[in-house]
Amino acid sequence: MNKTFAVALSALSLLVVAVLMWPDAPSGEDGAHMNGTAGRSASSESRFPWETSDRTVSAPATLDQLRAQPNGRLNLSASTRDVLDTFLSEHPVAAPDVIAAQFRDAAKAHLREPALSEAVDLMTRYAAYRDALRASQTQPAPAPNIAPELAAILKLQQASALREQFLGSEFKDALYGQEEQVQRYQLARQQILSVQGMSEQQRPGELAALAREYPREVVEAAEGALPPP
């Protein structure tokens, strides 16, 4: 991992813990929405400061895009998340277990066991994760005056921790694996570009070393999403 990025992550680790342990959001109308799932889409997670567009899909994903592997298990991919987001955006506010029951009724026309139960389990976890993420975004920031780049690192660490908590490693990696790598690369690259005192001769070498730490497809996706210099 790039040293500059690693230092920043270490400095913010305690802030991440503080955010995750922050008291629950107020009750009332906002509190009711913390337990619901309406109005959520693939672009509802807030963006990083330098991102120029939301994560979008060309057309709404449908349940018939869910697939089972030859062994009968659910086939997981980034597009699976689009299916979940579309379903959530089309259904009224409800607790995650209610959404999961509705999802089972709709998905059983497209999946058989064990893929069906795995898909329902994923939906239950995903709906709960989105509620927790939205709740965390409504809470007061513990450090409102930190630099934008460090705030972005904090946001990614917080979201990643929530994904691990609610989705588990397998679902998290399938739905967010490459996206998180892209974001971490962008954050590390931004840190290198913003380091004071680094010579223009040193900077290209640091950027090249960073690129070697990530798969080529991650670097290409990350740099393709950045605005032109």
C-alpha positions as CSV (number, residue, x, y, z in Angstrom):
1,M,0.0,0.0,0.0
2,N,1.3,3.5,-0.8
3,K,2.9,5.0,2.3
4,T,1.1,8.3,2.2
5,F,-2.3,6.6,2.0
6,A,-1.4,4.2,4.7
7,V,-0.5,7.0,7.1
8,A,-3.8,8.7,6.3
9,L,-5.7,5.5,7.0
10,S,-3.9,5.0,10.3
11,A,-4.6,8.6,11.4
12,L,-8.3,8.1,10.7
13,S,-8.8,4.7,12.2
14,L,-10.1,6.1,15.5
15,L,-12.5,8.4,13.7
16,V,-13.9,5.4,11.8
17,V,-14.6,3.7,15.1
18,A,-16.2,6.8,16.5
19,V,-18.5,7.1,13.5
20,L,-19.6,3.5,13.6
21,M,-20.4,3.8,17.4
22,W,-22.2,7.1,17.0
23,P,-25.7,7.2,18.6
24,D,-28.7,6.2,16.5
25,A,-30.4,8.9,14.5
26,P,-33.4,10.7,16.0
27,S,-36.8,9.1,16.0
28,G,-39.7,10.4,14.1
29,E,-40.1,10.7,10.3
30,D,-36.4,10.4,9.7
31,G,-36.1,7.5,12.1
32,A,-38.9,5.7,10.3
33,H,-37.0,6.0,7.0
34,M,-33.9,4.4,8.7
35,N,-35.9,1.2,8.9
36,G,-37.3,1.4,5.4
37,T,-36.0,0.8,1.9
38,A,-38.0,3.1,-0.4
39,G,-36.3,5.5,-2.9
40,R,-33.0,3.7,-3.0
41,S,-31.2,3.3,-6.3
42,A,-27.7,2.4,-7.5
43,S,-26.7,6.1,-7.3
44,S,-28.0,6.8,-3.8
45,E,-24.6,6.3,-2.1
46,S,-22.8,9.6,-2.0
47,R,-19.9,10.1,-4.3
48,F,-16.2,11.0,-3.7
49,P,-15.4,14.7,-4.2
50,W,-13.5,14.2,-7.5
51,E,-16.0,11.7,-9.1
52,T,-17.8,13.2,-12.1
53,S,-20.8,11.0,-12.4
54,D,-22.9,8.5,-10.5
55,R,-22.7,4.8,-10.9
56,T,-25.5,4.2,-13.4
57,V,-26.9,1.4,-15.6
58,S,-28.3,1.8,-19.1
59,A,-31.6,0.3,-18.2
60,P,-33.3,-0.8,-14.9
61,A,-32.1,-4.3,-13.9
62,T,-34.8,-6.9,-13.6
63,L,-35.1,-10.1,-11.6
64,D,-34.7,-12.3,-14.7
65,Q,-31.1,-11.2,-14.8
66,L,-30.4,-13.2,-11.6
67,R,-28.6,-16.5,-12.5
68,A,-27.6,-19.7,-10.8
69,Q,-24.3,-21.4,-11.3
70,P,-24.1,-25.0,-12.6
71,N,-23.9,-26.2,-9.0
72,G,-27.2,-24.4,-8.2
73,R,-25.7,-21.6,-6.1
74,L,-26.5,-18.0,-6.9
75,N,-24.2,-16.4,-9.4
76,L,-22.8,-13.2,-7.8
77,S,-21.6,-10.2,-9.8
78,A,-21.6,-6.4,-9.7
79,S,-24.9,-6.6,-11.8
80,T,-26.5,-8.5,-8.9
81,R,-26.4,-5.2,-7.0
82,D,-28.3,-3.4,-9.8
83,V,-31.1,-6.0,-9.5
84,L,-31.3,-5.4,-5.8
85,D,-31.3,-1.6,-6.2
86,T,-34.0,-1.7,-8.8
87,F,-36.2,-3.9,-6.6
88,L,-35.7,-1.6,-3.6
89,S,-36.5,1.5,-5.6
90,E,-39.8,0.0,-6.9
91,H,-41.2,-1.0,-3.5
92,P,-42.6,1.0,-0.6
93,V,-40.9,1.6,2.7
94,A,-40.6,-1.6,4.7
95,A,-38.3,-3.3,7.2
96,P,-35.6,-5.5,5.6
97,D,-37.4,-8.8,6.5
98,V,-40.6,-7.6,4.8
99,I,-38.7,-6.6,1.7
100,A,-37.0,-10.0,1.7
101,A,-40.4,-11.7,1.8
102,Q,-41.6,-9.6,-1.1
103,F,-38.4,-10.4,-2.9
104,R,-38.8,-14.1,-2.5
105,D,-42.3,-14.0,-3.9
106,A,-41.0,-12.2,-7.0
107,A,-37.7,-14.1,-7.4
108,K,-39.1,-17.6,-7.2
109,A,-40.2,-17.3,-10.8
110,H,-36.6,-17.0,-11.9
111,L,-34.5,-19.0,-9.4
112,R,-34.6,-22.4,-7.8
113,E,-33.0,-23.6,-4.6
114,P,-30.4,-23.1,-3.3
115,A,-29.9,-20.0,-5.4
116,L,-33.3,-18.6,-4.4
117,S,-32.6,-18.7,-0.6
118,E,-29.2,-17.3,-1.2
119,A,-30.7,-14.4,-3.2
120,V,-33.2,-13.7,-0.4
121,D,-30.5,-13.8,2.2
122,L,-28.5,-11.3,0.2
123,M,-31.5,-9.0,-0.2
124,T,-32.2,-9.1,3.6
125,R,-28.6,-8.2,4.3
126,Y,-28.4,-5.6,1.5
127,A,-31.6,-3.8,2.6
128,A,-30.3,-3.7,6.2
129,Y,-26.9,-2.4,5.0
130,R,-28.5,0.4,3.0
131,D,-30.6,1.5,6.0
132,A,-27.4,1.5,8.2
133,L,-25.5,3.5,5.6
134,R,-28.2,6.1,5.3
135,A,-28.4,6.3,9.1
136,S,-24.7,6.9,9.3
137,Q,-24.9,9.6,6.7
138,T,-27.5,11.6,8.7
139,Q,-25.4,11.6,11.9
140,P,-23.2,14.7,12.8
141,A,-19.7,14.4,11.4
142,P,-17.2,13.8,14.2
143,A,-14.5,16.0,12.5
144,P,-16.2,18.6,10.3
145,N,-13.0,20.5,9.6
146,I,-10.8,17.8,8.1
147,A,-9.5,18.1,4.6
148,P,-11.8,16.8,1.8
149,E,-9.3,14.0,0.9
150,L,-9.2,12.7,4.4
151,A,-13.0,13.0,4.7
152,A,-13.2,10.8,1.6
153,I,-10.9,8.2,3.2
154,L,-13.1,8.2,6.3
155,K,-16.2,7.8,4.2
156,L,-14.8,4.8,2.3
157,Q,-13.6,3.2,5.5
158,Q,-17.0,3.6,7.2
159,A,-18.9,2.2,4.2
160,S,-16.5,-0.7,3.8
161,A,-16.9,-1.6,7.5
162,L,-20.7,-1.5,7.2
163,R,-20.6,-3.7,4.2
164,E,-18.4,-6.2,6.0
165,Q,-20.7,-6.1,9.0
166,F,-24.0,-6.5,7.1
167,L,-23.1,-8.4,3.9
168,G,-20.2,-10.6,5.0
169,S,-17.0,-11.0,3.0
170,E,-18.4,-13.1,0.1
171,F,-21.3,-10.8,-0.7
172,K,-19.2,-7.7,-0.1
173,D,-16.5,-8.8,-2.4
174,A,-19.0,-9.7,-5.2
175,L,-21.0,-6.5,-5.0
176,Y,-18.3,-4.0,-4.1
177,G,-14.9,-5.6,-4.5
178,Q,-13.6,-3.9,-7.6
179,E,-15.4,-0.6,-6.8
180,E,-13.7,-0.4,-3.5
181,Q,-10.3,-1.1,-5.1
182,V,-10.9,1.7,-7.6
183,Q,-11.9,4.1,-4.9
184,R,-8.8,3.2,-2.8
185,Y,-6.6,3.7,-5.8
186,Q,-8.2,7.1,-6.5
187,L,-7.7,8.2,-2.9
188,A,-4.1,7.1,-2.8
189,R,-3.4,8.9,-6.1
190,Q,-5.1,12.0,-4.8
191,Q,-2.9,11.9,-1.7
192,I,0.3,11.6,-3.8
193,L,-0.8,14.6,-6.0
194,S,-1.5,16.7,-2.9
195,V,1.7,16.0,-0.9
196,Q,3.5,19.2,-0.3
197,G,7.2,19.3,-0.9
198,M,7.3,16.3,-3.3
199,S,9.4,17.2,-6.4
200,E,7.9,16.9,-9.9
201,Q,10.6,14.3,-10.5
202,Q,9.5,12.2,-7.5
203,R,5.8,12.4,-8.2
204,P,5.7,10.3,-11.4
205,G,7.7,7.6,-9.7
206,E,5.3,7.5,-6.8
207,L,2.3,7.3,-9.1
208,A,3.9,4.5,-11.1
209,A,4.7,2.6,-7.9
210,L,1.1,3.0,-6.8
211,A,-0.3,1.7,-10.1
212,R,1.9,-1.5,-9.8
213,E,0.1,-2.3,-6.5
214,Y,-3.3,-2.7,-8.2
215,P,-4.6,-5.0,-11.0
216,R,-4.5,-3.3,-14.5
217,E,-8.3,-3.3,-14.8
218,V,-8.6,-1.4,-11.5
219,V,-6.1,1.2,-12.6
220,E,-7.7,1.7,-16.0
221,A,-11.2,2.0,-14.4
222,A,-10.0,4.5,-11.8
223,E,-8.1,6.7,-14.1
224,G,-10.8,6.6,-16.7
225,A,-13.3,7.9,-14.1
226,L,-11.1,10.9,-13.1
227,P,-11.6,14.3,-14.7
228,P,-9.0,15.4,-17.2
229,P,-6.0,17.3,-15.7
